[in-house]
Amino acid sequence: MAILPASYARARPDSLRATPLTHPPLRAHILVAWRTTAPMTPATRALVGHLREAVDTSEPAR
């Protein structure tokens, strides 16, 4: 048993059986970390920029 993205299960209908988890609603805290001792690569800079636009950062990390 594993928790996987729905897209993964849809891509393998012959080998996986998916059961949606609905109760209780799932919530997750996701942490993104990068080195501050080296310059960001362009890909890292783009990802961090997109995440900052898409995610509510008003609540400080714990």
Stockholm file with secondary structure:
# STOCKHOLM 1.0

chainA/1-62         MAILPASYARARPDSLRATPLTHPPLRAHILVAWRTTAPMTPATRALVGHLREAVDTSEPAR
#=GR chainA/1-62 SS CCCCCHHHHHHCTTTCCCCCCCSSCCCCCCCCCCCSSSCCCHHHHHHHHHHHHHSCCCSCCC
#=GC SS_cons        CCCCCHHHHHHCTTTCCCCCCCSSCCCCCCCCCCCSSSCCCHHHHHHHHHHHHHSCCCSCCC
//
